[in-house]
Structure formats: structure tokens, C-alpha cells
Amino acid sequence: NDLIDNVSAHTNLDFLNTTHAIYYSMHAKFLFTKNEYNAFIFVDGNSYPSSLKFAQFLCNSYKMSPKDLMSICANPNDQETLLNLFNDGYLFCE
């Protein structure tokens, strides 16, 4: 299957129910930093707040299953970050 680009902005994560795999853009660099309370994911100069668990999972996984990703991304802040990463074009669905 070809990677499907996000043509329109997603408003929720329901589209993941019909997704087989999630990839991040091969041209993007995913890194994270942490402090005492949370973490920040950095992608091509943009920062996204997240939990440490979500940041570690995302930055160490090129291909992810929606089930695994959603189990890690359980809190609303991580879900908002995930949605923003899709809408900003850093994550793609197959």
C-alpha cells in the first residue's frame, strides 16, 4: 500500500480505527527532551508537549500499529500532540 497523505486536517483520532500502520516522515527528525514533569517532542524545529512514555515510544518507532500507539497515547495532552503531528504532516497512515 502507498502511504496516504493527510489532505485535510483531522479533528479527532477516529481515523486511526481504519489504519493498518502509522509511519513518520522519513525526512523528519524526531527527538525528545524531558524535565521533571513531562517531555517535549521536537520535529524539524517544532516542539510538542507530551508524556515521557509517549515521547520515548514515538521517537524509537518508525512503524507503529494504531493499537500500540493509542495504548501509549492515553491522556488527552498526548492525543492532542498526536493529532497535531498528523495535521502538521509528520505522521502518515497506511
N, C-alpha and C positions, 0 to 999 in steps of 0.2 A: 504493500500500500504506500501511496505517496503521503507525505506529511501534508496535513490540511492547515492552511494559514487561517488565522482569525481575521475574517473580513470585517466583521462588525464587533463592537465592544460587547463583552459579556456582562450581564448584570448580576448573575449568580453562578454557582458551580454545578448546576443541574446538567450541563452539557457533558460532564465527566461520566455520567451514567451510561453513555453510549460510546465511550472512548476505550480503545484497547490498550494504548500505551501513551505515555507523555514523555517528550524529549525536550531538552533545552537547546537553544540555538547554538550550532557549532561555532558561530562567530562571536558568541558572548562569553565573557569570563565571569564565572560565579565564584565569589569569595564571601566569607563572613568574618565578623568580629563580634566579640562578646564583652559584656560588662557584668557587673554583679547581678543584674536583674533580668536582662534579656540579651538579644543578639540583633545584629543588623546584617542583612544580605546585601552585598554590593554587586551590581551587574553593570558593566560598562559605565561606571561613574555615577550610577543612580543607586540610592540606598533605600532599603525596605525593612521596616521593623519586623521582628519575628521572635519566636521562642528559639532557644538554643537547639532543641531537638529537631525542629523543622529546618533550621539553617544547616545543621550538620547533614541531615538526610538529603536535602536538596542539592547541596554543594558536592556531595560524594556520589551522586547517582545521575548518570547521563540519561538512562532509560528507566522510567518508573511506571508501575501499574497504578491506575487510579485508586484501587482499593488500598494499597500500601500508602500512597500519598495522602489519602483522606484520613487514614488512621493516625498518621503522624500530625496532620494538619487539623487538629480537633478544635482548637479555640478560634473564636471569631477574628482575632487580630491576624492569625496565620492564614485564615481563609481569605481575608481581605488582601493580604500580601500576595497570596497565590493568584487571586483574581487579577490583581494589578500586573503581575508578571505575565499572565496570558495576554491581557489587553495591551501591554507595552511591547509585545512581540518577542519576549524572551523564552516563552514556553510554547510548545506546539503539541497537537494531538494527532494520533494515527487512528 
